[in-house]
Amino acid sequence: MVLLQVDDLNASYGAIKALRGLSFSMDEGQVVTLIGANGAGKSTTLNTLSGLHRAAGGRVFFGGKDITNRAPHRIVADGLVQVPEGRQVIANMSVYENLTIGANVRGEKQVSVLLDDIFARFPRLLERREQKAGLLSGGEQQMLAVGRALMMRPRLLMLDEPSMGLAPLLVNLIFDIIAEIKSQGIPILLVEQNARKALEIADYAYVLERGSITREGNAAELSRDEQVISAYLG
């Protein structure tokens, strides 16, 4: 069943066209990745889907509902949740406070149950639950950002560059976390600079160039495509 449908999406920054007639879809339970060079429009795509950047044209349908240019908080309430590039945890608030804000955004009642699940998934966050988020390491902040998003019980989780700036061991840890989320059937739309890792974990992939999709297909097959290897995996 189609969960997300993007039709002829356009977005601009002033006179600069960032997205040019972008069309793609993803199904329930699927992990889809967008790969491309810096400036290809990957992050703009996620920001436009989540209402943080205004679409200049086209439509976005989520769960059969037109969410084009809706207010971000209403899109989150529908279950489309983004973990932004750079993590963006609230530095002067504790780990516990950051997590409970996630639940409050969607009006979740069983906060303690959700917290237990997050702390079981991320024991490091349990150890640091009273610590200010700004004092966490980069890897711990990424765990917190993902945990906060999961506290919102997403119907679709969008991850923007989750491994950016992390050491190789932490990159592997983050992708282990993504694999676990995938195993639970939570759909993921992934933007990731490490195209090799992204293609390993995704079911389907789209290649973006200058705001347009130039290639798409089964992720495993694209990882063996000579053009993709030369451009993104070499």
C-alpha positions in Angstrom: 0.0 0.0 0.0 1.4 3.4 -1.0 2.2 5.5 2.1 3.8 8.6 0.5 3.2 9.9 -3.0 5.1 12.9 -4.3 3.8 14.4 -7.6 5.7 17.0 -9.7 7.2 18.7 -6.6 9.0 22.0 -7.1 10.8 24.1 -4.6 13.0 27.2 -4.8 15.3 29.4 -2.8 14.7 32.8 -4.4 15.6 32.5 -8.0 17.4 29.2 -7.5 15.3 26.1 -8.3 16.1 23.4 -5.8 13.5 20.8 -6.8 12.3 20.4 -10.4 9.3 18.3 -11.0 10.2 15.6 -8.4 8.0 12.6 -8.4 8.4 9.4 -6.3 6.5 7.1 -3.9 7.1 4.7 -1.1 5.0 1.9 0.4 4.2 0.9 4.0 7.1 -0.9 5.7 9.6 0.2 3.0 13.0 1.8 3.4 13.8 4.2 0.6 16.9 6.3 0.2 17.7 9.4 -1.8 21.3 9.6 -2.9 23.1 12.4 -4.8 25.9 14.9 -4.5 25.8 17.9 -2.2 23.3 20.4 -3.5 21.3 17.8 -5.4 18.1 18.6 -3.4 18.0 15.7 -0.9 17.6 17.8 2.3 15.3 20.2 0.5 13.1 17.3 -0.4 12.7 16.2 3.2 12.2 19.8 4.4 9.5 20.3 1.8 7.7 17.1 2.7 7.7 18.0 6.4 6.5 21.6 5.8 9.7 23.3 6.8 10.2 24.6 3.3 7.3 25.7 1.1 6.6 23.9 -2.1 6.4 26.1 -5.2 4.3 23.5 -7.1 3.2 19.9 -7.1 1.5 17.8 -4.4 2.5 15.6 -1.5 0.1 12.9 -0.3 0.7 11.0 2.9 -1.6 8.1 3.8 -3.9 9.3 1.1 -4.2 12.8 2.5 -2.9 15.9 0.7 -0.4 17.5 3.1 1.2 19.9 0.6 2.3 23.1 2.5 0.5 22.2 5.7 1.9 23.5 8.9 4.8 21.4 10.2 3.1 20.6 13.5 0.1 19.3 11.7 2.3 17.1 9.5 4.0 15.7 12.5 0.6 15.0 14.1 -0.3 13.0 11.0 2.8 10.8 11.8 5.4 12.1 9.3 8.4 12.8 11.5 11.8 14.1 10.5 15.2 13.8 12.2 16.9 16.9 10.8 20.5 17.2 9.6 22.8 18.2 12.5 20.5 16.5 15.1 19.2 19.8 16.5 18.6 18.6 20.1 17.6 21.2 22.6 21.1 21.8 24.2 20.0 23.4 27.5 17.4 20.7 28.3 18.1 17.2 29.7 17.9 14.0 27.7 14.7 13.2 29.6 13.1 16.5 28.7 14.1 16.2 25.0 12.5 12.8 24.8 9.3 13.8 26.6 8.9 16.8 24.3 8.8 14.3 21.4 5.8 12.5 23.0 4.0 15.7 23.8 4.2 16.9 20.2 1.8 14.1 19.2 -0.2 14.2 22.4 0.9 10.7 23.4 -0.6 9.6 26.7 1.7 6.6 27.6 4.9 8.6 27.9 6.4 6.2 30.5 5.8 3.2 28.2 7.4 5.1 25.3 10.4 6.1 27.5 10.9 2.5 28.6 11.1 1.5 25.0 13.6 4.2 24.1 15.8 3.5 27.1 15.8 -0.2 26.3 16.9 0.6 22.8 19.4 3.2 23.8 20.9 2.3 27.2 23.4 5.2 26.9 20.5 7.6 27.0 19.2 6.0 30.2 22.6 6.5 31.8 22.5 10.2 30.8 18.8 10.9 31.2 19.4 13.9 33.5 22.4 15.3 31.5 22.0 18.4 29.4 21.7 17.4 25.7 24.4 19.9 24.7 27.0 18.0 26.7 26.4 14.7 24.9 28.8 13.4 22.3 27.8 13.6 18.6 26.8 9.9 18.6 24.8 10.3 21.7 23.0 13.4 20.3 22.1 11.4 17.2 20.7 8.6 19.4 18.7 11.3 21.3 17.4 12.8 18.0 16.3 9.4 16.8 14.8 8.6 20.2 12.9 11.8 20.3 11.4 11.1 16.9 10.4 7.6 17.9 8.7 9.0 20.9 6.3 10.5 18.4 5.3 7.1 17.1 6.0 7.9 13.5 4.1 6.4 10.6 7.1 7.4 8.5 10.5 8.4 9.8 12.6 10.7 7.7 16.4 10.7 8.5 18.5 13.5 7.1 22.3 12.6 7.1 22.2 10.6 10.4 25.9 9.6 10.1 27.3 13.1 9.3 30.3 14.0 11.4 30.5 10.7 13.2 33.5 8.4 13.6 33.4 5.1 11.6 32.4 3.0 14.6 29.6 5.3 15.4 28.4 5.2 11.8 28.1 1.5 12.1 26.2 1.9 15.3 23.7 4.4 13.8 23.1 2.0 10.9 22.5 -0.9 13.3 19.9 1.3 14.9 18.3 2.1 11.5 18.3 -1.7 10.7 16.5 -2.4 14.0 13.9 0.3 13.3 13.4 -1.3 9.8 12.9 -4.7 11.4 10.0 -3.3 13.4 8.3 -2.3 10.1 8.6 1.4 10.5 8.9 3.0 7.0 12.1 5.1 6.6 13.0 7.8 4.1 16.7 8.1 4.3 19.0 10.9 3.1 22.6 9.9 3.7 26.1 11.0 2.5 27.4 7.4 2.9 25.7 6.1 -0.2 27.2 2.6 0.2 25.7 2.2 3.6 22.4 3.7 2.5 22.0 1.3 -0.4 22.9 -1.6 1.8 20.0 -1.0 4.2 17.4 0.4 1.7 14.8 -1.5 -0.3 14.6 1.1 -3.1 16.6 4.1 -4.1 16.3 7.3 -6.1 19.3 9.2 -7.5 18.9 13.0 -7.4 20.8 15.4 -9.6 20.0 19.2 -9.6 16.6 18.6 -8.0 15.4 15.9 -10.4 15.4 12.1 -10.2 17.7 10.7 -12.9 17.8 7.1 -11.8 15.8 4.7 -9.6 15.6 1.1 -8.8 16.1 -1.7 -6.3 18.8 -0.6 -3.9 20.9 -3.7 -4.2 20.8 -3.5 -8.0 21.7 0.2 -8.0 24.7 -0.6 -5.8 26.0 -2.7 -8.7 25.2 -0.1 -11.4 28.5 1.2 -13.0 27.3 4.8 -13.2 26.2 4.8 -9.6 29.4 3.2 -8.5 31.5 5.7 -10.4 29.6 8.7 -9.1 28.8 7.8 -5.5 30.5 4.6 -4.4 34.0 4.9 -5.9 
